[in-house]
Amino acid sequence: MAAIAIIGGGLSGALTALHLIRMNSASPLSIYLVDKQARIGPGLAYSTNRSCHRLNVRAGAISIFANDPGHFVQWLATHGGSGDPGEFALRETFGRYVEEQVREYSAARGSAVLRIVSDEAIGCRLHSDGATVSLLGGERIEAQHVVLAVGNFPPSSLPMFEKLHGDSRYVPDPWAPGAMERLAACSRLLFLGTGLTMVDVSLGLEELGFSGQMTAISRHGFLPAVHTPPYEYPAFYEQLCEEPTVAHMLRTVRSHLRDARRCGIAMQSVIDSMRPYIQRLWLVLPEDERRRFLRHVRHYWDNVRHRMAPQCGRVIQQYMESRQLEIIAGSVTNAIPHDDTISVEYRKRGELRQQWAEVEGIVNCTGPAQDYSQMAYPLIADLRQQGALCCDALRLGVNALPDGRLIDSLGIPSDVLYTLGPPLRGVLWETTAVCEIREQAAALASSLLAALSKELVN
Ligand SMILES: Cc1cc2nc3c(=O)[nH]c(=O)nc-3n(C[C@H](O)[C@H](O)[C@H](O)COP(=O)(O)OP(=O)(O)OC[C@H]3O[C@@H](n4cnc5c(N)ncnc54)[C@H](O)[C@@H]3O)c2cc1C
């Protein structure tokens, strides 16, 4: 029987499995969905059970089926939600929704059988008929195709926090289960990063009873923008495409932002109008222009593109007004642990003078690690060693074709290994949100089934 192994049962892996079942392959198919976590569907983003962690997208825009945009809203209405498409639902609720959909589809009788394997994939050897996936528990899975739906990795380790290695007052991964509880009683904390992870961390700490001071520091000190009421700003794709340079695109966007401001339209609406074609724009940018974007524009982009739900924005605003949260633009250069405190050395942006602050705990809020060349996870190391997995040129993810086929160290696209979601960041730039992953999962399922039927004929 044909087999597909999907490594990772977060949103990307779960939706790929769901679509494989839904598309009902012409011949019997085994789908192995491997995850070291017990729950299938929520993954890292939607496993949280905190009532302060909300989706950063309106319910009406986050159905898991691109062709049925009201699906989540309808599900919500029958699961205690308001049925309002403008609602920013809890992430935990969205996780239950995905989990329930996968469960329902996997119970359906069809040609595909889903087998959930609760284990860690530690190796993947390619051979002429596909690949053998090895699991930590000793089992091996033979499959014609393997999908690496490995998603978000814990943040990279930071050299300035080297002396805090193993110190319980330093949280290197705020998403690790129980990681934040130990800081709840502190009176002063430092967060490295001022993006959505920092927002999650500060809101979550309050739920744990934390009432101390928080300082968040990042190079530009930008906070994520808050969602504004939706408004359909007209697309300007053709104008952006006139010249594939960051300078031209930036000029064009700025001119639209000025026009929008004059008409009282929020900048968020201008950015939203670009969203459907960001991947196409990224694909036409030459590599040096992509680097230019990362160097000069990324921080502005991240700030307006990755937004807070209005409820979260209001709480952050209150923290800042009451001076419970201070945001600093600058960089941390050193951290020295003492018995009672940690001395943190930092420099404000534009200043030469180093300053010191005393804190009781530090959280790495820099977001998921992206550089696959540095990752020591056994599966990634094994694939890297074989030359089957390489970083993309910008080290934002893996080298692959836009359709998810991995490109090996010789530059040859694989017909066995595929990926989707966060690992495609370097290839597509915008590839981590539900609206992108749902489309990729459906397209990938369809190409996998097409490849299997072709192999069957041959
Ligand atoms: C905190 C957070 C909040 C977000 N909020 C939103 C939002 O509100 N709206 C939105 O559109 N997007 C949001 N996103 C973005 C997006 O939806 C997620 O990044 C997306 O869920 C990615 O899913 P994934 O399955 O690719 O990755 P993950 O959720 O990281 O899942 C990967 C899975 O792979 C498993 N795995 C990895 N390696 C192995 C291995 N070797 N063996 C077995 N299992 C393995 C892991 O255990 C994990 O369960 C958010 C992201 C984060 C991080």
The ligand as a Tripos MOL2 file, in Angstrom:
@<TRIPOS>MOLECULE
LIG
   53    58     1     0     0
SMALL
NO_CHARGES

@<TRIPOS>ATOM
      1 C1          2.6120   31.8530   19.4180 C.3       1 LIG1
      2 C2          2.0760   31.9090   18.0180 C.ar      1 LIG1
      3 C3          0.8260   32.4760   17.7690 C.ar      1 LIG1
      4 C4          0.3270   32.5340   16.4710 C.ar      1 LIG1
      5 N1         -0.8920   33.1040   16.2490 N.ar      1 LIG1
      6 C5         -1.3960   33.1610   14.9880 C.ar      1 LIG1
      7 C6         -2.6870   33.7300   14.7180 C.ar      1 LIG1
      8 O1         -3.3480   34.2180   15.6270 O.2       1 LIG1
      9 N2         -3.1350   33.7330   13.4430 N.ar      1 LIG1
     10 C7         -2.4010   33.2150   12.4020 C.ar      1 LIG1
     11 O2         -2.8490   33.2330   11.2390 O.2       1 LIG1
     12 N3         -1.1800   32.6700   12.6360 N.ar      1 LIG1
     13 C8         -0.6770   32.6370   13.8810 C.ar      1 LIG1
     14 N4          0.5540   32.0660   14.1090 N.ar      1 LIG1
     15 C9          1.2800   31.5030   12.9670 C.3       1 LIG1
     16 C10         0.8750   30.0810   12.5570 C.3       1 LIG1
     17 O3         -0.4520   29.7610   12.5820 O.3       1 LIG1
     18 C11         1.7310   29.0160   13.1610 C.3       1 LIG1
     19 O4          3.0700   29.2990   13.0160 O.3       1 LIG1
     20 C12         1.3440   27.6500   12.5690 C.3       1 LIG1
     21 O5          0.4450   27.1500   13.4570 O.3       1 LIG1
     22 C13         2.4860   26.7420   12.2300 C.3       1 LIG1
     23 O6          2.0480   25.4290   12.2990 O.3       1 LIG1
     24 P1          3.0380   24.2320   12.0740 P.3       1 LIG1
     25 O7          2.2560   22.9780   12.1480 O.co2     1 LIG1
     26 O8          3.8090   24.4600   10.8340 O.co2     1 LIG1
     27 O9          4.0800   24.3550   13.2610 O.3       1 LIG1
     28 P2          3.9820   23.9650   14.8090 P.3       1 LIG1
     29 O10         2.7270   24.4510   15.4040 O.co2     1 LIG1
     30 O11         5.2450   24.4290   15.4070 O.co2     1 LIG1
     31 O12         3.9270   22.3840   14.7990 O.3       1 LIG1
     32 C14         5.0290   21.5920   14.4360 C.3       1 LIG1
     33 C15         4.8710   20.2620   15.1060 C.3       1 LIG1
     34 O13         5.9070   19.4280   14.6670 O.3       1 LIG1
     35 C16         6.2970   18.6070   15.7230 C.3       1 LIG1
     36 N5          7.6470   18.1270   15.4260 N.ar      1 LIG1
     37 C17         8.7290   18.8520   15.0620 C.ar      1 LIG1
     38 N6          9.7890   18.0500   14.8530 N.ar      1 LIG1
     39 C18         9.3540   16.7880   15.0760 C.ar      1 LIG1
     40 C19         9.9870   15.5130   15.0320 C.ar      1 LIG1
     41 N7         11.2750   15.3810   14.6880 N.pl3     1 LIG1
     42 N8          9.2620   14.4210   15.3290 N.ar      1 LIG1
     43 C20         7.9490   14.5430   15.6730 C.ar      1 LIG1
     44 N9          7.3090   15.7240   15.7450 N.ar      1 LIG1
     45 C21         7.9930   16.8270   15.4370 C.ar      1 LIG1
     46 C22         6.2080   19.4950   16.9510 C.3       1 LIG1
     47 O14         6.0610   18.7180   18.1040 O.3       1 LIG1
     48 C23         4.9700   20.3240   16.6220 C.3       1 LIG1
     49 O15         3.8080   19.7950   17.1990 O.3       1 LIG1
     50 C24         1.0800   32.0080   15.4010 C.ar      1 LIG1
     51 C25         2.3340   31.4420   15.6610 C.ar      1 LIG1
     52 C26         2.8350   31.3890   16.9430 C.ar      1 LIG1
     53 C27         4.1810   30.7790   17.1780 C.3       1 LIG1
@<TRIPOS>BOND
     1     1     2 1
     2     2     3 ar
     3     2    52 ar
     4     3     4 ar
     5     4     5 ar
     6     4    50 ar
     7     5     6 ar
     8     6     7 ar
     9     6    13 1
    10     7     8 2
    11     7     9 ar
    12     9    10 ar
    13    10    11 2
    14    10    12 ar
    15    12    13 ar
    16    13    14 ar
    17    14    15 1
    18    14    50 ar
    19    15    16 1
    20    16    17 1
    21    16    18 1
    22    18    19 1
    23    18    20 1
    24    20    21 1
    25    20    22 1
    26    22    23 1
    27    23    24 1
    28    24    25 2
    29    24    26 1
    30    24    27 1
    31    27    28 1
    32    28    29 2
    33    28    30 1
    34    28    31 1
    35    31    32 1
    36    32    33 1
    37    33    34 1
    38    33    48 1
    39    34    35 1
    40    35    36 1
    41    35    46 1
    42    36    37 ar
    43    36    45 ar
    44    37    38 ar
    45    38    39 ar
    46    39    40 ar
    47    39    45 ar
    48    40    41 1
    49    40    42 ar
    50    42    43 ar
    51    43    44 ar
    52    44    45 ar
    53    46    47 1
    54    46    48 1
    55    48    49 1
    56    50    51 ar
    57    51    52 ar
    58    52    53 1
@<TRIPOS>SUBSTRUCTURE
     1 LIG1         1 GROUP 0 **** ****
